[in-house]
Amino acid sequence: MKRGIAGVILSSVLLAGCGDSNNNSNPAAPTPTPSPAPAPAATASRIELSASPTLLLLSGSTVTITGRLTDGSGAALGGRTIQLTTGSGTLNVASAVTDQNGMFTATLTGSASTTVRASTSGADGAVDVGAIAPFVVGLDSKYSVIQPGDTVDMLISVTPMPGLANAPGPSTLTLDCGNGQTISLGPQQRTAACTYREKGGFVATLTAATANGWSTTATTRLSSEGKPVNITLTAREVASGPGEIEMEFIAVGAPDRSLCSWDFGEGTKKVDGACNQNFVYAPPDVDDDGNVTITVTVRVPGGDVVTAETTITLDF
């Protein structure tokens, strides 16, 4: 009996041990944790643009365009491609990629006012860039009223536009006096002389040009007015001989460079030229009383015409 009981106990122990071994080799599998969904990319909301310097030169220059891309909360957006265009001039790039601060740059080259535009999905921006002259010129005459034949000094000024660094000056200066006279000046020359031989009103024009062909002008007006001219005709005998008398005539009061047309009497020689003349008379040149009338027409510089005459008696 004791031996049978011991066998039963031993079998129970062995069965229990087998059951524990099976449980340890097949544990229950853990439940997997789901991955979080990726956050959506921030949406671009605003592009801010600026230009430095703020203006182009009409003679041609460059400015730097700077931009910043942000989302609706104002946070910078990096790694985004920005498309760039300009109304005139040229940009050194057609597109730019924002850095980690949302910044991008481009260079604009031009000589006229324009608008630079930037765009990307969800945002647009623009900046206006004006254009100004690098310098202004002035022209004035020393006298505004002169007389025909006068030479007058023209005064020239070239003033750089304030606030511009390294702006170009004129490479050539040309003065049109307005009377058919044109004077080429050196870049640093600031005076020139114009001579006005005729009477009338004149407009002088100064043209200043830069090396790349941009130019600007200035004008001034002046008037050439002749003084009233009074002509007196004098006559005197200078020589005589059998059957002839030589006379000298002078148109007193004729201005320098005047042209005198002479009529030494009916049927006698007519002469155009100087305003003092000699003429030799013979008996047929005078009337029955021994008289002859001399007429001079004086064309004064500036266009005025003055006539004078005198009658003399010759005793042959």
C-alpha positions in Angstrom: 0.0 0.0 0.0 2.7 2.5 0.8 4.4 1.8 -2.5 1.2 2.5 -4.5 0.6 5.8 -2.7 4.1 7.0 -3.4 3.7 6.3 -7.1 0.5 8.4 -7.3 2.2 11.3 -5.5 5.2 11.2 -7.8 3.0 11.2 -10.9 1.2 14.2 -9.6 4.4 16.1 -9.0 5.7 15.2 -12.5 2.4 16.3 -14.2 2.5 19.6 -12.3 6.1 20.2 -13.4 5.1 19.6 -17.0 2.3 22.1 -16.8 4.6 24.9 -15.6 7.2 24.3 -18.4 4.5 24.8 -21.1 3.3 28.2 -19.7 6.9 29.7 -19.6 7.7 28.9 -23.3 4.6 30.6 -24.8 4.0 34.0 -23.2 1.2 36.3 -24.5 2.4 38.8 -27.4 2.3 42.7 -26.4 -0.2 45.0 -28.1 1.6 47.4 -30.6 1.4 51.2 -29.9 0.1 53.2 -33.0 2.5 55.9 -34.6 1.3 59.6 -34.3 0.0 61.2 -37.5 2.5 63.7 -39.1 1.7 67.4 -38.5 0.5 69.3 -41.7 3.1 71.7 -43.3 2.7 75.3 -42.3 0.8 77.4 -44.9 2.7 80.5 -46.3 0.7 83.6 -45.6 2.9 86.7 -46.3 5.9 87.9 -48.3 7.5 91.1 -47.2 9.8 92.8 -49.8 12.2 95.8 -49.5 14.8 97.4 -51.8 18.2 98.8 -50.8 18.9 101.5 -51.9 15.3 102.4 -52.5 15.9 104.0 -55.9 17.5 103.2 -59.2 19.4 105.8 -61.2 18.1 106.9 -64.6 21.7 106.4 -65.8 21.5 102.8 -64.7 22.3 101.1 -61.3 21.5 98.1 -59.2 19.5 97.6 -56.0 19.3 94.6 -53.7 15.8 93.1 -53.2 15.3 91.4 -49.8 12.3 89.3 -48.9 10.9 87.3 -46.0 8.3 84.6 -46.0 6.1 83.9 -43.0 3.0 81.9 -42.1 -0.2 83.2 -40.5 1.4 83.4 -37.1 4.4 85.3 -38.3 6.8 82.4 -38.1 9.5 82.2 -40.7 9.2 79.5 -43.4 12.5 78.1 -44.7 13.1 75.9 -47.7 10.3 77.4 -49.8 10.8 78.4 -53.5 9.9 82.0 -54.3 9.2 83.1 -58.0 10.5 86.6 -58.8 9.5 89.0 -61.7 10.1 92.7 -62.5 8.2 95.1 -64.7 11.4 96.5 -66.2 15.1 96.0 -65.9 16.5 92.5 -65.0 16.8 90.3 -62.0 19.9 88.1 -61.4 17.6 85.1 -60.5 14.1 84.1 -61.6 13.5 82.2 -58.2 15.1 82.0 -54.8 14.8 79.5 -51.9 14.2 80.9 -48.4 16.7 80.2 -45.7 15.9 79.1 -42.1 14.8 82.6 -41.3 12.5 82.7 -44.2 14.8 85.2 -46.0 15.8 85.5 -49.7 17.6 88.1 -51.9 17.9 89.1 -55.5 19.7 91.9 -57.4 17.7 94.2 -59.7 19.6 96.1 -62.5 17.7 98.9 -64.4 17.3 102.5 -65.3 13.6 103.1 -64.9 10.9 102.9 -62.2 9.6 99.4 -61.8 7.7 96.9 -59.5 9.3 93.7 -58.3 6.9 90.9 -57.5 7.5 87.7 -55.5 5.1 84.8 -55.2 4.8 81.3 -53.8 1.9 79.0 -53.0 -0.4 80.9 -50.7 1.4 84.2 -50.7 2.4 87.2 -52.9 4.4 90.4 -52.3 5.6 93.4 -54.2 7.9 96.4 -53.8 8.0 99.6 -56.0 11.4 100.8 -57.0 11.6 104.4 -58.3 14.3 106.0 -60.5 16.0 109.4 -60.2 18.6 111.4 -62.1 22.1 111.1 -60.7 22.6 114.8 -61.1 20.7 118.0 -62.3 22.2 120.7 -64.6 21.5 124.4 -64.8 22.2 127.0 -67.4 22.1 130.8 -67.1 23.4 133.7 -69.2 25.5 136.4 -67.6 23.1 139.0 -69.3 19.6 138.4 -70.3 19.4 141.4 -72.7 22.3 142.1 -75.1 23.0 144.0 -78.3 23.6 142.4 -81.7 27.2 141.4 -82.0 27.7 140.9 -78.3 29.4 137.9 -76.8 27.9 136.7 -73.5 29.2 134.2 -71.0 27.0 131.1 -70.3 27.2 129.8 -66.7 26.8 126.0 -66.2 26.1 124.1 -63.0 26.1 120.4 -62.3 24.6 119.3 -59.0 24.8 115.7 -57.7 21.5 114.4 -56.4 21.6 114.5 -52.6 21.9 111.3 -50.7 23.4 109.2 -53.6 26.7 107.5 -53.1 29.1 107.1 -56.0 26.6 108.6 -58.5 28.1 109.2 -61.9 28.7 112.7 -63.2 28.4 113.9 -66.9 31.0 112.6 -69.3 30.1 115.2 -71.9 28.6 118.6 -71.9 27.3 120.2 -75.1 26.0 123.8 -75.4 23.7 124.9 -78.2 23.7 128.7 -78.1 20.4 128.8 -80.1 22.0 130.8 -82.9 23.6 127.9 -84.9 26.7 127.9 -82.7 27.4 124.6 -80.8 30.2 124.2 -78.3 31.5 120.9 -76.9 32.7 121.3 -73.3 34.9 119.2 -71.0 33.2 117.3 -68.2 34.5 119.9 -65.7 34.0 123.0 -67.8 31.5 125.4 -66.3 31.6 128.5 -68.6 31.3 129.0 -72.3 30.8 132.1 -74.6 28.1 132.5 -77.2 28.1 135.4 -79.8 24.8 136.7 -81.0 25.2 138.7 -84.2 21.5 139.0 -85.0 18.7 140.7 -83.3 16.0 138.6 -81.7 15.2 136.1 -79.0 17.3 133.0 -78.4 17.0 129.8 -76.3 20.4 128.3 -75.3 20.3 124.6 -74.4 22.8 122.6 -72.3 22.9 118.8 -72.7 24.8 116.7 -70.2 25.3 113.0 -70.9 26.7 110.0 -68.9 29.0 107.4 -70.3 26.1 104.9 -70.9 24.1 107.4 -73.0 21.6 108.8 -70.5 21.3 112.6 -70.8 19.5 115.6 -69.3 19.1 119.2 -70.4 18.7 122.7 -69.1 17.8 125.9 -71.0 18.0 129.7 -70.7 16.5 132.5 -72.7 18.1 135.8 -73.7 17.2 138.7 -76.0 19.4 140.5 -78.5 18.0 144.0 -78.9 19.5 146.7 -81.1 19.8 150.3 -79.9 18.1 152.9 -82.0 20.5 153.9 -84.8 20.8 157.5 -86.1 22.7 157.9 -89.3 24.1 161.2 -90.5 25.6 161.4 -94.0 28.6 163.7 -94.4 30.4 164.7 -97.5 33.7 166.5 -98.2 35.9 167.2 -101.2 39.2 165.4 -101.2 40.6 166.2 -104.7 39.7 168.0 -107.9 41.0 168.3 -111.4 39.9 169.4 -114.8 36.4 168.2 -115.3 36.2 166.1 -112.1 35.8 166.3 -108.4 36.5 163.5 -105.9 34.2 163.4 -102.9 34.4 161.4 -99.6 31.2 160.2 -98.0 30.8 158.8 -94.5 27.7 157.2 -92.9 28.3 158.6 -89.4 26.7 156.5 -86.6 26.7 153.2 -88.5 27.6 150.4 -86.0 30.5 148.1 -86.6 29.8 145.3 -89.1 27.1 147.3 -90.8 26.6 146.9 -94.6 26.1 150.1 -96.5 24.5 150.4 -99.9 25.3 153.6 -101.7 23.5 155.6 -104.5 25.8 158.4 -105.6 23.1 160.1 -107.7 20.8 159.5 -110.6 22.6 157.6 -113.3 25.8 157.2 -111.2 27.5 154.2 -109.8 25.9 152.2 -106.9 28.1 150.4 -104.4 27.5 147.9 -101.6 30.1 147.6 -99.0 31.8 149.8 -96.4 30.1 152.7 -94.8 32.7 155.2 -96.0 33.2 155.7 -99.7 34.9 157.9 -102.2 33.4 158.9 -105.6 34.7 160.9 -108.5 32.1 163.1 -110.2 32.1 164.6 -113.7 29.8 167.4 -115.0 27.2 165.0 -116.4 26.6 163.6 -112.9 25.0 166.7 -111.6 21.7 168.5 -112.5 21.5 171.9 -114.2 22.1 173.7 -110.9 25.2 171.6 -110.1 23.4 169.5 -107.5 23.5 165.8 -106.8 21.7 163.8 -104.1 23.6 160.9 -102.4 21.6 158.2 -100.5 23.0 155.5 -98.2 21.0 152.5 -96.8 22.6 151.0 -93.7 21.9 147.4 -92.7 22.7 147.3 -89.0 23.7 143.9 -87.4 20.5 142.5 -86.0 18.4 143.3 -89.0 17.5 147.1 -88.7 17.7 149.1 -91.8 18.3 152.9 -91.7 18.5 155.3 -94.6 20.1 158.7 -94.8 20.7 161.2 -97.7 22.3 164.4 -98.4 22.4 166.8 -101.4 25.6 168.5 -102.4 26.5 171.2 -105.0 29.5 170.7 -107.2 31.2 173.6 -108.9 32.9 172.5 -112.1 
